[in-house]
Amino acid sequence: MTENTRLIANDLSRLGLKEGDTVLVHSSLKSLGGASPEEVINGLLSVLGEEGTLVFPALSYMHCNPSKPNFDYYNTPSNVGALPEFFRTSVKGVVRSLCPTHSCCAIGKNAEYIVSGHILDKTPCGENSPFRRLMQLGGKILFIGCGMRPNTSMHAVEELSCPDYLFGDDASYIIKDSEGKEHKTVCRAHGFKGVIQCYERLATLLDENELKIGKVMSAECHLVSAPAMWLKADQKYREEPHYFIDWAE
């Protein structure tokens, strides 16, 4: 274990990540101040242990969309940063969910359950998605140096009440799974036309047991209880459907 890996593991433990947790990670690698992707992943896995599960988004909407409708389990890259792509391509045993635009990758005790149902959904973050299953497992969401705005799980919460800005058009895709089998599917796109996402406002709804803030190396990090987020954000959407957005000028 390198010194950076030890530092990362110790800082994550102080933040509140625990052995056996199931955690979805959003990240900015450069915010950590010099750790390699391998060191970050190893730090996370050392805290989670054999009973834990590590999940990263592998969103691919820049590479798979209505104009480029083919998704390949192995070959379609993610477009959400260096750590998710390293995790997807370089960590042995990682599995990926089947969704053309909003897939996730996972490893650990609950990995197969988390990714296995995504292809059944006709929306990006539906009831069988990793985002919903993370919440059902009592999981956590960790933001490493990126603030709380890039929170894909909030799209899953939005899908419960469907605010007027959420959805765009349906699109047809061909998905190639891990065995090379092709599946035709239709998935409704998220819209967000003219909208600025402001998911950091979630912090105003959570108490100190539901949101923990601290440093991991040089990165400011936020650790959120997924069930608390779902409960309180869904309630807020139903009271004020536009609470988590601003309108672009």
C-alpha positions as CSV (number, residue, x, y, z in Angstrom):
1,M,0.0,0.0,0.0
2,T,1.5,3.4,-1.0
3,E,1.5,6.4,1.3
4,N,-1.2,8.1,-0.8
5,T,-3.4,5.0,-0.5
6,R,-2.9,5.0,3.3
7,L,-3.7,8.7,3.5
8,I,-6.8,8.3,1.4
9,A,-8.1,5.3,3.4
10,N,-7.5,7.1,6.7
11,D,-9.2,10.3,5.5
12,L,-12.2,8.3,4.1
13,S,-12.6,6.5,7.4
14,R,-12.6,9.8,9.3
15,L,-15.2,11.2,6.9
16,G,-17.5,8.3,7.8
17,L,-17.0,5.6,5.1
18,K,-17.1,2.2,6.8
19,E,-16.3,-1.4,6.2
20,G,-19.3,-3.1,4.4
21,D,-20.7,0.2,3.0
22,T,-22.1,0.4,-0.6
23,V,-20.9,3.7,-2.0
24,L,-21.3,5.5,-5.3
25,V,-18.4,7.9,-6.0
26,H,-18.4,11.1,-8.0
27,S,-14.9,12.5,-8.3
28,S,-12.3,14.9,-9.5
29,L,-9.0,13.1,-9.6
30,K,-6.9,16.3,-9.7
31,S,-8.5,17.7,-6.6
32,L,-6.6,15.1,-4.5
33,G,-3.3,16.7,-5.3
34,G,-1.3,14.0,-6.9
35,A,-2.8,10.6,-6.2
36,S,-3.0,8.1,-9.0
37,P,-6.3,6.5,-10.0
38,E,-5.0,3.1,-8.7
39,E,-4.1,4.7,-5.4
40,V,-7.6,6.2,-5.0
41,I,-9.4,3.0,-5.9
42,N,-7.2,0.9,-3.6
43,G,-7.9,3.4,-0.8
44,L,-11.6,3.1,-1.3
45,L,-11.5,-0.7,-1.5
46,S,-9.3,-1.0,1.6
47,V,-11.9,0.9,3.7
48,L,-14.9,-1.0,2.2
49,G,-13.4,-4.5,2.7
50,E,-14.7,-7.7,1.4
51,E,-18.3,-7.0,2.4
52,G,-18.4,-3.6,0.8
53,T,-19.4,-2.5,-2.7
54,L,-17.8,0.3,-4.8
55,V,-19.7,1.9,-7.6
56,F,-18.8,4.6,-10.1
57,P,-20.9,6.2,-12.8
58,A,-19.9,5.3,-16.3
59,L,-22.2,7.8,-18.1
60,S,-21.6,7.7,-21.9
61,Y,-24.1,10.2,-23.3
62,M,-21.4,11.9,-25.3
63,H,-20.5,8.7,-27.0
64,C,-23.9,7.0,-27.2
65,N,-26.9,9.1,-28.1
66,P,-29.7,9.3,-30.8
67,S,-27.1,10.2,-33.5
68,K,-24.7,7.4,-32.3
69,P,-27.1,4.7,-31.0
70,N,-24.8,1.8,-30.4
71,F,-23.7,0.9,-26.8
72,D,-21.0,-1.7,-26.2
73,Y,-20.4,-3.1,-22.7
74,Y,-16.7,-3.2,-23.1
75,N,-15.9,-0.5,-25.7
76,T,-18.2,2.4,-25.1
77,P,-16.2,4.8,-22.9
78,S,-17.5,6.9,-20.1
79,N,-17.3,10.7,-20.2
80,V,-17.3,11.6,-16.5
81,G,-13.6,11.7,-15.6
82,A,-10.4,9.8,-15.2
83,L,-11.4,7.7,-12.1
84,P,-14.5,6.2,-13.5
85,E,-12.8,5.3,-16.7
86,F,-9.8,3.7,-14.9
87,F,-12.2,1.8,-12.7
88,R,-14.2,0.6,-15.8
89,T,-11.2,-0.5,-17.8
90,S,-8.4,-1.4,-15.4
91,V,-9.9,-3.0,-12.2
92,K,-10.3,-6.7,-12.4
93,G,-13.8,-8.0,-11.6
94,V,-15.7,-4.8,-12.3
95,V,-19.2,-5.2,-13.9
96,R,-21.2,-2.7,-15.8
97,S,-24.9,-2.0,-16.1
98,L,-26.6,-1.9,-19.5
99,C,-27.9,1.6,-20.3
100,P,-26.9,3.6,-23.4
101,T,-26.4,6.9,-21.6
102,H,-26.3,6.4,-17.7
103,S,-24.5,3.1,-17.0
104,C,-22.6,2.4,-13.8
105,C,-19.7,0.1,-12.9
106,A,-19.4,-1.8,-9.7
107,I,-17.3,-4.3,-7.7
108,G,-17.9,-6.1,-4.5
109,K,-20.6,-7.9,-2.6
110,N,-23.6,-6.2,-4.1
111,A,-22.1,-5.4,-7.5
112,E,-24.2,-7.9,-9.6
113,Y,-27.4,-6.8,-8.0
114,I,-26.7,-3.1,-8.5
115,V,-26.0,-3.4,-12.2
116,S,-28.2,-6.3,-13.3
117,G,-31.6,-4.6,-13.8
118,H,-30.7,-1.4,-15.6
119,I,-31.5,-2.8,-19.1
120,L,-35.1,-3.2,-18.0
121,D,-35.7,0.5,-17.6
122,K,-37.0,2.8,-20.4
123,T,-35.6,5.9,-18.7
124,P,-32.0,6.6,-17.7
125,C,-32.4,6.4,-13.9
126,G,-35.5,4.2,-13.4
127,E,-36.7,1.8,-10.8
128,N,-34.1,-0.9,-11.8
129,S,-31.2,1.4,-12.1
130,P,-28.1,1.3,-9.9
131,F,-29.1,4.7,-8.5
132,R,-32.4,3.2,-7.1
133,R,-30.8,0.0,-5.9
134,L,-28.0,1.9,-4.1
135,M,-30.7,3.7,-2.1
136,Q,-32.6,0.4,-1.4
137,L,-29.4,-1.0,0.0
138,G,-29.0,1.9,2.4
139,G,-25.9,3.1,0.5
140,K,-23.9,6.3,0.4
141,I,-22.9,8.8,-2.2
142,L,-19.3,10.2,-2.0
143,F,-18.3,13.4,-3.8
144,I,-14.5,13.7,-4.0
145,G,-13.4,17.3,-4.8
146,C,-16.3,18.0,-7.2
147,G,-18.9,19.5,-5.0
148,M,-22.4,18.1,-4.8
149,R,-23.7,19.4,-8.2
150,P,-22.7,16.4,-10.3
151,N,-25.2,14.1,-8.5
152,T,-26.7,11.6,-11.0
153,S,-28.8,10.0,-8.3
154,M,-30.9,13.2,-8.2
155,H,-32.0,12.4,-11.7
156,A,-33.4,9.2,-10.3
157,V,-35.2,11.1,-7.6
158,E,-36.6,13.5,-10.2
159,E,-38.0,10.5,-12.1
160,L,-40.3,9.9,-9.2
161,S,-42.2,13.1,-9.7
162,C,-41.2,14.1,-13.2
163,P,-40.7,17.9,-13.1
164,D,-41.6,19.7,-16.3
165,Y,-38.0,20.1,-17.4
166,L,-36.8,16.5,-16.9
167,F,-37.6,14.5,-20.1
168,G,-36.8,14.9,-23.7
169,D,-37.6,12.5,-26.6
170,D,-37.5,8.7,-26.8
171,A,-34.6,7.2,-28.8
172,S,-33.8,3.7,-30.1
173,Y,-30.5,2.0,-29.2
174,I,-28.7,-1.2,-29.8
175,I,-26.9,-2.5,-26.7
176,K,-24.2,-5.2,-26.9
177,D,-23.8,-7.0,-23.6
178,S,-20.7,-8.6,-22.0
179,E,-21.3,-11.8,-24.0
180,G,-21.6,-10.0,-27.3
181,K,-25.4,-10.4,-27.6
182,E,-27.3,-7.4,-29.0
183,H,-30.5,-6.0,-27.5
184,K,-32.7,-3.4,-29.1
185,T,-34.2,-0.9,-26.6
186,V,-36.0,2.4,-26.5
187,C,-34.9,4.8,-23.8
188,R,-36.4,8.2,-23.0
189,A,-33.8,11.0,-22.8
190,H,-33.4,13.5,-20.1
191,G,-34.0,16.9,-21.4
192,F,-32.9,19.8,-19.1
193,K,-33.2,22.3,-22.0
194,G,-32.6,25.8,-20.6
195,V,-31.9,24.4,-17.1
196,I,-28.9,24.8,-14.8
197,Q,-28.8,21.9,-12.3
198,C,-28.2,23.1,-8.7
199,Y,-28.1,19.8,-6.8
200,E,-25.7,21.3,-4.2
201,R,-28.9,22.8,-2.6
202,L,-29.4,19.3,-1.2
203,A,-27.1,20.4,1.6
204,T,-29.8,22.7,3.0
205,L,-32.1,19.7,3.6
206,L,-29.7,17.2,5.3
207,D,-28.6,17.1,8.9
208,E,-25.1,16.4,10.2
209,N,-25.8,12.6,10.3
210,E,-26.9,12.6,6.7
211,L,-24.2,14.8,5.2
212,K,-20.6,14.7,6.3
213,I,-18.0,17.1,5.0
214,G,-14.2,16.7,5.3
215,K,-10.9,16.5,3.5
216,V,-9.4,13.5,1.7
217,M,-5.9,14.6,1.0
218,S,-6.4,18.0,-0.5
219,A,-9.9,17.4,-1.8
220,E,-13.0,18.7,0.0
221,C,-15.4,15.8,0.1
222,H,-19.1,15.2,0.9
223,L,-20.5,11.9,2.1
224,V,-24.3,11.6,1.8
225,S,-26.8,9.1,3.0
226,A,-28.6,7.9,-0.1
227,P,-31.9,7.0,1.7
228,A,-32.0,10.4,3.4
229,M,-31.3,12.2,0.2
230,W,-34.1,10.3,-1.6
231,L,-36.6,10.9,1.1
232,K,-35.9,14.6,1.6
233,A,-35.2,15.5,-2.0
234,D,-38.4,13.8,-3.3
235,Q,-40.4,15.7,-0.7
236,K,-38.9,18.9,-1.8
237,Y,-39.5,18.2,-5.5
238,R,-43.2,17.7,-4.7
239,E,-43.4,21.0,-2.7
240,E,-41.2,23.1,-5.1
241,P,-40.6,21.3,-8.4
242,H,-37.9,23.9,-9.4
243,Y,-36.0,24.0,-6.1
244,F,-32.9,22.2,-7.5
245,I,-32.6,24.2,-10.8
246,D,-32.1,27.7,-12.1
247,W,-33.3,28.7,-15.6
248,A,-30.6,29.7,-18.0
249,E,-30.9,33.2,-19.4
